[in-house]
Amino acid sequence: MPVFSQPIETWLSDEGHDPDAPITPEHMNHARLCVALATVFGNALRDILLTNFPVQYKDIYNVILANKAKLTMGRGRPLLNSDQSLLVFPNTKGQTTGKVDQFDLSLLYILIRNISTVPAPVTGWGNDPLDQPRDVSLGASVERIRYFRNHISGHSSDGKISQQDLENYWTKFDAVLHDIEAVVGGKVYSQQFEKQKTQIISIYEAR
């Protein structure tokens, strides 16, 4: 049993996380960023995955099957959880039931990092990409999306984002999408982002 030098109550904030507390503008800011991450950045990662795999394979599902051993026991432990495995591997009837548009940011990142041909960023996979602002490679953009996902939704303790942080994230989101477009061409992601950002703001202001 761990021994605490202070009463456990002193580790808790005065506010706590009251489920009956009203939704605040900071909660709405958090939701707005999560929507942008799941949709626009999800689309970008799916396209990156589908266009960056070894040429000897017909499609991404063949790449996944060829790397099943790596994905199920990479680095000494499974890289995919049970739900992710159900999406990407064939069932007992030999059918793959999952579709790429069902892959979330976490699964897309794992696949891009481990089985795609996207080169690792300067700092390496899994490291803070913000330490290398001049690295605008595709791998660095993928890492920045992972960073956004982890810090905004994956590890949020209260589901809140201040207005200043919201504006900062909007700017960072836009920069990463432009970095991706500089590699893959076109303006589809930044245009999707601007359209969705406008829609989200309009919905918020209409409340």
SELUMRO-933927 format. One record per residue: residue in one letter; z, y, x of N, C-alpha, C, CB in turn. Coordinates in steps of 0.001 Angstrom, whole numbers. Last residue first. Glycine has a CB too. Layout:
<pt 'A',<Z,Y,X>,<Z,Y,X>,<Z,Y,X>,<Z,Y,X>> ...
END
This chain:
<pt 'R',<-29825,30228,-25572>,<-28562,29709,-26115>,<-27722,30828,-26721>,<-27762,28988,-25018>> <pt 'A',<-31949,31260,-24295>,<-32022,31232,-25755>,<-30730,30742,-26395>,<-33169,30356,-26197>> <pt 'E',<-31526,30879,-21636>,<-31318,32228,-22144>,<-31344,32283,-23666>,<-32366,33158,-21582>> <pt 'Y',<-32225,28146,-21442>,<-30856,28583,-21143>,<-30576,29949,-21767>,<-30627,28640,-19619>> <pt 'I',<-34926,28203,-22023>,<-34026,27432,-22884>,<-32593,27909,-22699>,<-34133,25920,-22578>> <pt 'S',<-35794,29770,-19862>,<-36005,30235,-21232>,<-35073,29520,-22203>,<-37462,30023,-21650>> <pt 'I',<-35151,28152,-17685>,<-34498,29450,-17813>,<-34621,29968,-19242>,<-35103,30460,-16821>> <pt 'I',<-36894,26026,-18200>,<-35449,25793,-18160>,<-34691,27098,-18349>,<-35044,25133,-16834>> <pt 'Q',<-39390,27293,-18003>,<-38979,26665,-19258>,<-37465,26478,-19309>,<-39682,25315,-19435>> <pt 'T',<-39358,28112,-15322>,<-39475,29111,-16389>,<-39002,28548,-17716>,<-40920,29599,-16515>> <pt 'K',<-39231,25606,-14094>,<-38169,26589,-13857>,<-38172,27643,-14955>,<-38339,27256,-12475>> <pt 'Q',<-41658,24519,-14891>,<-40416,23949,-15392>,<-39254,24914,-15219>,<-40115,22638,-14686>> <pt 'K',<-43436,26213,-13523>,<-43523,26051,-14975>,<-42207,25538,-15539>,<-44664,25093,-15343>> <pt 'E',<-42615,25855,-10884>,<-42554,27189,-11481>,<-42595,27110,-13005>,<-43709,28058,-10967>> <pt 'F',<-43120,23074,-10601>,<-41779,23625,-10434>,<-41649,24986,-11105>,<-41435,23738,-8955>> <pt 'Q',<-45855,22861,-10928>,<-44962,22154,-11846>,<-43565,22762,-11802>,<-44902,20652,-11498>> <pt 'Q',<-46583,24384,-8687>,<-46941,24851,-10025>,<-46082,24172,-11085>,<-48426,24592,-10303>> <pt 'S',<-45641,22802,-6642>,<-45078,24145,-6786>,<-45409,24720,-8156>,<-45605,25074,-5679>> <pt 'Y',<-47285,20546,-7130>,<-45826,20456,-7227>,<-45186,21827,-7399>,<-45256,19772,-5990>> <pt 'V',<-50007,21370,-6859>,<-49532,20775,-8103>,<-48015,20797,-8218>,<-50027,19358,-8217>> <pt 'K',<-51657,22430,-5033>,<-50500,23245,-5407>,<-49783,22648,-6615>,<-50934,24688,-5709>> <pt 'G',<-53325,20847,-2168>,<-53122,21240,-3555>,<-51883,22082,-3765>,<-53044,20030,-4414>> <pt 'G',<-52012,18648,431>,<-53020,19484,-199>,<-52678,19819,-1640>,<-54355,18805,-142>> <pt 'V',<-50179,17323,1971>,<-50991,16517,1052>,<-52097,17316,378>,<-50111,15901,-3>> <pt 'V',<-49083,19394,3579>,<-49503,18120,4164>,<-50491,17391,3258>,<-48286,17233,4431>> <pt 'A',<-48513,21469,1928>,<-49222,21793,3167>,<-49740,20532,3844>,<-48308,22564,4124>> <pt 'E',<-46964,20234,8>,<-48347,20581,-329>,<-49164,20930,909>,<-48372,21748,-1307>> <pt 'I',<-44543,20112,1386>,<-45230,18877,997>,<-46703,19161,718>,<-44558,18246,-247>> <pt 'D',<-43967,22842,1587>,<-44131,22043,2806>,<-44882,20748,2498>,<-42754,21726,3440>> <pt 'H',<-43667,23482,-1105>,<-44799,24059,-372>,<-45040,23310,944>,<-44550,25557,-92>> <pt 'L',<-41313,22068,-1574>,<-42528,21704,-2306>,<-43768,22272,-1627>,<-42449,22200,-3754>> <pt 'V',<-39550,23473,92>,<-39844,22062,355>,<-41124,21633,-351>,<-38671,21174,-93>> <pt 'A',<-39525,26019,-1147>,<-39976,25872,237>,<-40360,24427,542>,<-38887,26341,1206>> <pt 'D',<-38422,25460,-3665>,<-39780,25989,-3568>,<-40343,25794,-2163>,<-39804,27475,-3946>> <pt 'F',<-35840,24649,-2915>,<-36738,23743,-3634>,<-38188,24178,-3446>,<-36381,23698,-5138>> <pt 'K',<-34838,27020,-1808>,<-35021,25842,-959>,<-35969,24834,-1611>,<-33666,25180,-669>> <pt 'T',<-34774,28640,-4108>,<-35569,29043,-2945>,<-35858,27849,-2040>,<-34841,30140,-2153>> <pt 'W',<-32993,27205,-5712>,<-34353,27470,-6195>,<-35265,27794,-5014>,<-34358,28638,-7225>> <pt 'Y',<-30693,27349,-4092>,<-31383,26068,-4255>,<-32800,26264,-4780>,<-30599,25158,-5201>> <pt 'N',<-30057,30058,-4397>,<-30343,29520,-3065>,<-31103,28205,-3157>,<-29044,29320,-2278>> <pt 'E',<-29559,30164,-7127>,<-30676,30932,-6577>,<-31062,30417,-5192>,<-30316,32425,-6505>> <pt 'L',<-27275,28489,-7175>,<-28479,28165,-7944>,<-29694,28882,-7366>,<-28293,28543,-9427>> <pt 'D',<-25459,29907,-5666>,<-25958,28631,-5145>,<-27221,28200,-5885>,<-24878,27541,-5263>> <pt 'Q',<-25076,32043,-7454>,<-25611,32288,-6115>,<-26179,31013,-5507>,<-24526,32864,-5204>> <pt 'Q',<-23967,30733,-9650>,<-25245,31425,-9799>,<-25887,31682,-8439>,<-25054,32747,-10551>> <pt 'S',<-22655,27448,-8795>,<-22535,28890,-9008>,<-23916,29523,-9121>,<-21736,29546,-7863>> <pt 'I',<-22492,24470,-10512>,<-23221,25187,-9466>,<-23099,26680,-9766>,<-24737,24733,-9395>> <pt 'K',<-20748,21460,-11366>,<-20904,22911,-11456>,<-21691,23443,-10263>,<-19530,23597,-11536>> <pt 'G',<-19692,18869,-11425>,<-20888,19186,-12203>,<-21119,20666,-12379>,<-20803,18547,-13538>> <pt 'D',<-17573,18081,-9856>,<-17259,18803,-11090>,<-18484,19176,-11920>,<-16498,20044,-10758>> <pt 'S',<-18427,16695,-7658>,<-17121,16327,-8217>,<-16838,16996,-9552>,<-16030,16680,-7242>> <pt 'S',<-21451,15244,-6613>,<-20791,16388,-7250>,<-19488,15936,-7891>,<-21716,17046,-8307>> <pt 'H',<-23067,13419,-5360>,<-21672,13528,-4924>,<-20970,14751,-5505>,<-21607,13578,-3414>> <pt 'G',<-25578,13467,-6704>,<-24978,12219,-6272>,<-23499,12308,-5960>,<-25685,11726,-5089>> <pt 'S',<-26317,16181,-7249>,<-25966,15249,-8323>,<-25198,14028,-7847>,<-27205,14802,-9023>> <pt 'I',<-26259,17755,-4851>,<-26258,18355,-6184>,<-25776,17379,-7243>,<-27647,18849,-6537>> <pt 'H',<-26195,16172,-2578>,<-25261,17283,-2675>,<-25191,17884,-4079>,<-25644,18350,-1689>> <pt 'N',<-28196,14204,-3044>,<-26815,13835,-2740>,<-25843,14973,-3009>,<-26701,13397,-1297>> <pt 'R',<-30507,15756,-3539>,<-30025,14795,-4535>,<-28555,14463,-4299>,<-30872,13509,-4497>> <pt 'F',<-30755,17189,-1137>,<-30552,17885,-2411>,<-29938,16945,-3446>,<-31886,18457,-2935>> <pt 'Y',<-31169,15037,652>,<-30025,15938,826>,<-29716,16660,-488>,<-30304,16967,1955>> <pt 'R',<-33594,14041,-312>,<-32394,13190,-315>,<-31135,14050,-225>,<-32436,12176,859>> <pt 'I',<-35151,16275,270>,<-34973,15871,-1129>,<-33754,14962,-1259>,<-36241,15152,-1660>> <pt 'R',<-35029,16177,3018>,<-34432,17324,2330>,<-34231,17024,845>,<-35314,18573,2503>> <pt 'E',<-36446,13829,3532>,<-35017,13898,3855>,<-34337,15063,3141>,<-34822,14030,5367>> <pt 'V',<-38994,14658,2741>,<-38349,13541,2042>,<-36843,13571,2290>,<-38947,12184,2501>> <pt 'S',<-39424,16619,4674>,<-39361,16998,3259>,<-38679,15914,2440>,<-40770,17266,2707>> <pt 'A',<-39522,15047,6964>,<-38456,16041,6831>,<-38307,16484,5379>,<-38739,17257,7730>> <pt 'G',<-41864,13579,6451>,<-40578,12897,6553>,<-39407,13846,6393>,<-40474,12186,7875>> <pt 'L',<-43772,15598,6575>,<-43544,14917,5305>,<-42199,14193,5316>,<-44682,13923,5017>> <pt 'S',<-42531,18428,8501>,<-43286,17194,8316>,<-42961,16573,6962>,<-42983,16197,9450>> <pt 'V',<-41383,20693,9394>,<-41933,20734,8038>,<-42813,19513,7783>,<-42742,22031,7819>> <pt 'D',<-38968,21783,11306>,<-39628,20505,11049>,<-40089,20493,9597>,<-38675,19297,11348>> <pt 'R',<-37527,24066,11378>,<-38935,24165,11759>,<-39694,22857,11575>,<-39045,24609,13193>> <pt 'P',<-34911,23396,10771>,<-35702,24116,9761>,<-37186,24211,10102>,<-35151,25503,9581>> <pt 'Q',<-32937,21166,11388>,<-34248,21385,12000>,<-35160,22107,11009>,<-34884,20035,12447>> <pt 'D',<-30744,20885,9855>,<-30518,21267,11249>,<-31823,21584,11972>,<-29781,20158,11982>> <pt 'L',<-31506,19869,7495>,<-31387,21321,7540>,<-31101,21822,8948>,<-30298,21785,6596>> <pt 'P',<-31390,17149,7499>,<-32663,17765,7876>,<-32582,19275,8006>,<-33715,17412,6869>> <pt 'D',<-29003,15004,8630>,<-29129,16291,7956>,<-30414,16991,8395>,<-27902,17180,8248>> <pt 'N',<-30319,11620,8505>,<-29569,12713,9120>,<-29874,14030,8418>,<-29897,12818,10618>> <pt 'G',<-31968,9654,7529>,<-30565,9625,7150>,<-29715,10719,7749>,<-29996,8341,7519>> <pt 'W',<-34219,9383,10261>,<-33890,9104,8862>,<-32380,9113,8653>,<-34478,7750,8427>> <pt 'G',<-34458,12144,12611>,<-34330,10736,12248>,<-33969,10569,10783>,<-33284,10059,13117>> <pt 'T',<-35026,14722,13237>,<-33617,14331,13305>,<-33404,12855,13004>,<-32805,15163,12343>> <pt 'V',<-37784,14756,12732>,<-37287,14972,14092>,<-35851,14482,14243>,<-37373,16453,14460>> <pt 'P',<-38500,12060,10349>,<-38380,13460,10780>,<-37800,13553,12186>,<-37503,14253,9798>> <pt 'A',<-40745,9244,10608>,<-39396,9793,10498>,<-39382,11255,10923>,<-38408,8979,11350>> <pt 'P',<-43904,9043,8869>,<-43097,9090,10101>,<-41719,9692,9844>,<-43823,9901,11185>> <pt 'V',<-44851,6872,6340>,<-44406,8244,6597>,<-43537,8253,7860>,<-43614,8820,5368>> <pt 'T',<-45613,4413,5517>,<-46100,4837,6830>,<-45715,6281,7148>,<-47611,4682,6899>> <pt 'S',<-42879,2551,3985>,<-44081,3386,3972>,<-44497,3726,5401>,<-43842,4680,3157>> <pt 'I',<-40512,1159,4042>,<-41749,375,3998>,<-43013,1223,3989>,<-41743,-502,2789>> <pt 'N',<-38254,2881,4374>,<-38259,1542,4955>,<-39596,813,4947>,<-37285,722,4249>> <pt 'R',<-38611,5399,3171>,<-37995,5298,4500>,<-38260,3950,5156>,<-36497,5530,4401>> <pt 'I',<-39684,4718,696>,<-40448,5556,1634>,<-39909,5390,3050>,<-40391,7046,1212>> <pt 'L',<-37555,3207,-388>,<-38866,2596,-162>,<-39692,3404,836>,<-39627,2467,-1485>> <pt 'I',<-35473,5093,-509>,<-35296,3839,227>,<-36647,3221,569>,<-34451,2845,-590>> <pt 'Y',<-36626,7053,-2204>,<-36272,7370,-815>,<-36152,6099,21>,<-34954,8162,-763>> <pt 'L',<-36854,5624,-4590>,<-38055,6138,-3934>,<-37781,6454,-2468>,<-38567,7390,-4657>> <pt 'L',<-34142,5196,-5174>,<-35029,4066,-4900>,<-36287,4520,-4173>,<-35405,3354,-6201>> <pt 'S',<-33297,7883,-5559>,<-32651,7015,-4583>,<-33554,5851,-4192>,<-31331,6490,-5135>> <pt 'L',<-34893,8860,-7648>,<-34978,9452,-6317>,<-34398,8541,-5247>,<-34264,10784,-6295>> <pt 'D',<-36158,5961,-9513>,<-35449,7230,-9368>,<-35501,7706,-7916>,<-33984,7090,-9835>> <pt 'F',<-38917,4535,-11088>,<-38150,4595,-9846>,<-37462,5960,-9742>,<-39071,4343,-8610>> <pt 'Q',<-40587,4596,-13192>,<-39186,4313,-13494>,<-38306,4389,-12248>,<-39057,2940,-14132>> <pt 'D',<-43093,4874,-12222>,<-42523,6063,-12858>,<-41089,5839,-13338>,<-43391,6487,-14027>> <pt 'V',<-43633,2298,-11352>,<-43275,3309,-10360>,<-42650,4533,-11014>,<-44504,3720,-9555>> <pt 'K',<-42014,-174,-13372>,<-43147,697,-13089>,<-42691,1794,-12136>,<-43735,1303,-14398>> <pt 'G',<-40892,-3596,-13597>,<-40692,-2175,-13349>,<-41991,-1443,-13071>,<-39751,-1983,-12198>> <pt 'T',<-41629,-6240,-13737>,<-41442,-5510,-14992>,<-41292,-4006,-14791>,<-40231,-6041,-15713>> <pt 'T',<-43699,-8476,-12402>,<-42938,-7297,-12017>,<-42827,-6400,-13237>,<-43605,-6544,-10817>> <pt 'Q',<-43550,-11982,-12848>,<-44006,-10682,-13336>,<-43088,-9567,-12831>,<-44063,-10673,-14877>> <pt 'G',<-42733,-14548,-12444>,<-43675,-13977,-11494>,<-44213,-12626,-11895>,<-44802,-14901,-11301>> <pt 'K',<-40765,-15395,-14014>,<-42122,-15704,-14476>,<-43187,-15125,-13549>,<-42330,-15174,-15889>> <pt 'T',<-38511,-14356,-12898>,<-38716,-15801,-12768>,<-40101,-16239,-13235>,<-37658,-16546,-13556>> <pt 'N',<-39921,-11212,-11691>,<-38895,-12022,-12342>,<-39238,-13503,-12193>,<-38760,-11640,-13840>> <pt 'P',<-40629,-9418,-8620>,<-41037,-10216,-9785>,<-39869,-11004,-10371>,<-42163,-11175,-9400>> <pt 'F',<-38976,-6291,-7808>,<-39340,-7670,-7491>,<-39725,-8443,-8752>,<-38182,-8373,-6775>> <pt 'V',<-38299,-3746,-8796>,<-39377,-3872,-7806>,<-39821,-5301,-7517>,<-38946,-3246,-6534>> <pt 'L',<-36273,-3852,-10736>,<-37442,-2998,-10947>,<-38600,-3350,-10021>,<-37063,-1551,-10751>> <pt 'L',<-34336,-5486,-9688>,<-34998,-5903,-10922>,<-36264,-5092,-11179>,<-34043,-5768,-12105>> <pt 'S',<-33468,-3902,-7565>,<-34194,-5146,-7292>,<-34943,-5633,-8520>,<-33233,-6227,-6810>> <pt 'Q',<-32077,-1919,-8929>,<-33288,-1569,-8198>,<-34133,-2807,-7905>,<-32933,-854,-6895>> <pt 'D',<-29927,-3425,-9899>,<-30837,-2761,-10838>,<-32154,-2395,-10162>,<-30180,-1501,-11421>> <pt 'S',<-28678,-4269,-7504>,<-29246,-5250,-8432>,<-30233,-4617,-9410>,<-28133,-5940,-9203>> <pt 'N',<-29773,-2152,-4745>,<-28767,-2738,-5619>,<-29451,-3636,-6646>,<-27932,-1636,-6318>> <pt 'L',<-31223,-2530,-1509>,<-31381,-2264,-2938>,<-30217,-2861,-3714>,<-32718,-2832,-3455>> <pt 'L',<-30495,-3349,947>,<-30854,-1941,811>,<-30962,-1545,-654>,<-32170,-1654,1531>> <pt 'P',<-27835,-5537,1793>,<-28958,-5229,900>,<-29233,-3726,839>,<-28675,-5762,-509>> <pt 'R',<-27187,-5591,5352>,<-26726,-5531,3962>,<-27924,-5203,3075>,<-25582,-4466,3783>> <pt 'G',<-28292,-5533,7877>,<-27133,-6384,7641>,<-26582,-6359,6236>,<-26073,-6007,8556>> <pt 'R',<-30575,-3961,7754>,<-29411,-3446,8481>,<-28135,-4219,8134>,<-29217,-1960,8174>> <pt 'G',<-31612,-5534,4735>,<-31887,-4648,5854>,<-30606,-4111,6457>,<-32774,-3504,5416>> <pt 'M',<-31996,-7482,2717>,<-30947,-7627,3727>,<-31268,-6790,4963>,<-30775,-9106,4118>> <pt 'T',<-33951,-6720,956>,<-32791,-7427,413>,<-31680,-7607,1435>,<-33212,-8775,-112>> <pt 'L',<-35862,-5505,2518>,<-35234,-4729,1453>,<-33981,-5401,899>,<-36223,-4501,334>> <pt 'K',<-36625,-7577,4226>,<-36066,-6345,4784>,<-35304,-5559,3723>,<-37177,-5477,5383>> <pt 'A',<-37658,-9420,2404>,<-36522,-9789,3249>,<-35837,-8547,3813>,<-36980,-10706,4393>> <pt 'K',<-39828,-7970,1298>,<-38681,-8361,472>,<-37457,-8690,1318>,<-39043,-9560,-395>> <pt 'N',<-42203,-7005,2218>,<-40982,-6533,2878>,<-39720,-6924,2110>,<-41032,-5022,3042>> <pt 'A',<-44127,-7975,579>,<-44209,-8344,1993>,<-42941,-7966,2749>,<-45415,-7679,2643>> <pt 'L',<-43418,-6674,-1787>,<-43251,-8125,-1679>,<-43259,-8578,-222>,<-44356,-8846,-2456>> <pt 'I',<-44135,-4029,-1102>,<-42749,-4357,-1442>,<-42496,-5857,-1283>,<-42425,-3912,-2885>> <pt 'V',<-46884,-4308,-788>,<-46070,-3884,355>,<-44608,-4260,114>,<-46207,-2353,596>> <pt 'N',<-47591,-4943,-3371>,<-47807,-5940,-2328>,<-47022,-5596,-1064>,<-49299,-6056,-2005>> <pt 'Y',<-46976,-2519,-4563>,<-46207,-3705,-4944>,<-46395,-4835,-3941>,<-46615,-4176,-6339>> <pt 'I',<-48822,-710,-3572>,<-47441,-603,-3114>,<-46625,-1839,-3477>,<-46790,637,-3703>> <pt 'D',<-51840,-2567,-2793>,<-51066,-1541,-3497>,<-49619,-1614,-3043>,<-51168,-1718,-5041>> <pt 'K',<-53077,-4079,-795>,<-53856,-3567,-1922>,<-53141,-2435,-2646>,<-54156,-4687,-2898>> <pt 'Y',<-52684,-3633,2732>,<-52174,-4039,1432>,<-52948,-3354,308>,<-50680,-3721,1321>> <pt 'Q',<-53622,-2554,5027>,<-53963,-3957,4771>,<-53473,-4450,3416>,<-53387,-4831,5858>> <pt 'V',<-52646,12,5334>,<-53963,-152,4712>,<-54300,-1603,4396>,<-55025,418,5610>> <pt 'P',<-49268,749,4452>,<-50231,127,5368>,<-51538,-255,4668>,<-49613,-1110,6008>> <pt 'F',<-48918,3830,2549>,<-48516,2464,2857>,<-49598,1815,3716>,<-48268,1644,1555>> <pt 'N',<-48955,6410,978>,<-48581,6216,2380>,<-48027,4806,2594>,<-47540,7276,2815>> <pt 'T',<-49281,6838,-1674>,<-50406,7206,-800>,<-50091,7009,682>,<-50799,8653,-1044>> <pt 'L',<-46992,6231,-3039>,<-48232,5568,-3450>,<-49413,5863,-2536>,<-48580,5975,-4846>> <pt 'L',<-45061,7925,-1893>,<-44950,6471,-1755>,<-46288,5786,-2014>,<-43890,5925,-2715>> <pt 'I',<-46017,10418,-2747>,<-45900,10131,-1312>,<-45844,8627,-1082>,<-44644,10812,-715>> <pt 'D',<-45754,10132,-5509>,<-47084,10306,-4924>,<-47070,10003,-3427>,<-47592,11734,-5168>> <pt 'R',<-42971,9942,-5681>,<-43819,8840,-6151>,<-45211,8937,-5534>,<-43918,8846,-7692>> <pt 'L',<-42175,12442,-4713>,<-41842,11233,-3954>,<-42683,10045,-4399>,<-40359,10903,-4106>> <pt 'A',<-43199,14109,-6775>,<-43648,14265,-5388>,<-43371,13003,-4577>,<-42960,15473,-4734>> <pt 'N',<-41780,13242,-9032>,<-43242,13124,-8988>,<-43760,13194,-7556>,<-43893,14226,-9831>> <pt 'G',<-39191,13989,-8225>,<-39511,12588,-8475>,<-41008,12349,-8422>,<-38960,12149,-9823>> <pt 'F',<-39456,16710,-8191>,<-39287,16024,-6914>,<-39518,14525,-7060>,<-37894,16287,-6350>> <pt 'V',<-39809,17071,-11009>,<-40788,17567,-10034>,<-40669,16833,-8704>,<-40607,19072,-9815>> <pt 'T',<-37511,15351,-12074>,<-38894,15420,-12544>,<-39866,15838,-11449>,<-38996,16383,-13700>> <pt 'A',<-35053,15434,-10789>,<-35512,14173,-11365>,<-36991,14198,-11717>,<-34705,13845,-12595>> <pt 'L',<-34846,18167,-10013>,<-34845,17087,-9029>,<-35480,15820,-9593>,<-33420,16795,-8565>> <pt 'A',<-34813,19512,-12464>,<-35892,19768,-11506>,<-35986,18655,-10472>,<-35679,21112,-10808>> <pt 'V',<-32418,18480,-13512>,<-33685,18261,-14209>,<-34857,18450,-13250>,<-33816,19217,-15412>> <pt 'C',<-30554,19468,-11678>,<-30735,18018,-11821>,<-32049,17687,-12514>,<-29571,17410,-12604>> <pt 'L',<-30696,22220,-12128>,<-31133,21675,-10843>,<-31396,20174,-10937>,<-30086,21956,-9764>> <pt 'R',<-29652,22313,-14721>,<-30998,22826,-14454>,<-31546,22265,-13142>,<-30986,24364,-14407>> <pt 'A',<-27049,21371,-14396>,<-28001,20595,-15190>,<-29438,21026,-14901>,<-27697,20746,-16686>> <pt 'H',<-25950,23495,-12923>,<-26017,22147,-12349>,<-27059,21305,-13082>,<-24634,21460,-12413>> <pt 'N',<-26080,25523,-14805>,<-26818,25648,-13545>,<-27002,24282,-12891>,<-26087,26604,-12583>> <pt 'M',<-24292,24547,-16697>,<-25708,24663,-17046>,<-26570,24786,-15792>,<-25936,25873,-17966>> <pt 'H',<-21912,24819,-15286>,<-22363,23490,-15699>,<-23860,23508,-16019>,<-21557,23002,-16924>> <pt 'E',<-21856,27595,-15095>,<-21959,26804,-13863>,<-22377,25367,-14161>,<-20623,26814,-13108>> <pt 'P',<-21479,28387,-17735>,<-22769,28667,-17087>,<-22957,27870,-15800>,<-22889,30154,-16785>> <pt 'T',<-19675,25549,-19220>,<-19760,26879,-18619>,<-21165,27137,-18079>,<-18721,27031,-17493>> <pt 'I',<-18429,23920,-22005>,<-19500,23950,-21018>,<-19666,25379,-20523>,<-20833,23407,-21614>> <pt 'P',<-14826,23661,-22407>,<-16156,24138,-22801>,<-17156,24075,-21649>,<-16065,25567,-23320>> <pt 'A',<-12989,20565,-22199>,<-13210,21941,-21748>,<-14625,22383,-22117>,<-12983,22064,-20214>> <pt 'D',<-12604,17953,-22726>,<-12705,18838,-23886>,<-12937,20296,-23500>,<-11452,18733,-24719>> <pt 'P',<-12249,16714,-20319>,<-13494,16441,-21043>,<-13686,17328,-22263>,<-13528,15001,-21468>> <pt 'D',<-11032,18314,-17548>,<-10750,18131,-18966>,<-12058,17894,-19718>,<-9999,19358,-19542>> <pt 'H',<-10293,17845,-14714>,<-11609,17685,-15323>,<-11412,17336,-16788>,<-12451,16590,-14589>> <pt 'G',<-8215,20344,-13110>,<-8571,18975,-13419>,<-9987,18905,-13967>,<-7584,18376,-14414>> <pt 'E',<-6928,22775,-12575>,<-7864,22693,-13691>,<-8124,21249,-14101>,<-9175,23373,-13328>> <pt 'D',<-5370,22364,-10364>,<-4707,22798,-11592>,<-5614,22608,-12802>,<-4281,24265,-11479>> <pt 'S',<-6266,19335,-8615>,<-6381,20759,-8893>,<-5658,21094,-10187>,<-7859,21184,-8974>> <pt 'L',<-4221,17023,-6816>,<-5054,17338,-7965>,<-5091,18837,-8187>,<-4544,16623,-9217>> <pt 'W',<-2404,16550,-4927>,<-3796,16351,-4528>,<-4754,16755,-5637>,<-4034,14898,-4142>> <pt 'T',<24,16717,-6052>,<-375,17860,-5230>,<-1813,17735,-4757>,<550,17998,-4033>> <pt 'E',<383,14284,-7272>,<52,15428,-8119>,<-434,16621,-7301>,<1260,15830,-8949>> <pt 'I',<1287,12567,-5333>,<-138,12517,-5654>,<-558,13711,-6502>,<-473,11219,-6381>> <pt 'P',<3484,14103,-2967>,<3261,13524,-4298>,<1781,13593,-4659>,<4110,14260,-5367>> <pt 'Q',<2813,13343,489>,<3008,14303,-581>,<2842,13594,-1921>,<2017,15488,-452>> <pt 'S',<2335,11264,2124>,<3400,12162,2551>,<3704,13213,1494>,<3026,12836,3857>> <pt 'F',<1822,7994,998>,<1426,9390,922>,<2605,10272,1303>,<914,9742,-492>> <pt 'V',<833,4943,2151>,<2010,5792,2023>,<1554,7242,2066>,<3054,5496,3148>> <pt 'P',<-877,2221,584>,<-878,3441,1386>,<375,4263,1129>,<-2124,4275,1091>> <pt 'M',<0,-1197,841>,<0,0,0>,<0,1246,875>,<1221,7,-951>> 
END
